[in-house]
């Protein structure tokens, strides 16, 4: 099957593979699965010495977007960004 072939290829290529089975496809088990991945993401970040709950890139992009869209209060930042883009 396609799934088995993919798992074999990843294993042979040294790529980690996880197979997760849930008892039923419903809101309860999907909620548990989402929670599992959220916790795994947080733990992975700390293991890799990255704060998984910090979003400096998100804040920077929002400020740039507001400036480029001429949102009130971002006029000066907008002028500076538009000058950079010339």
Secondary structure, 3 states (H helix, E strand, C coil): CHHHHHHHHHHHCCCCCCCCCCCCCCHHHHHHHHHHHHHHHHHHHHHCCCCCCCCHHHHHHHHHHHHHCCCCCCHHHHHHHHHHCC
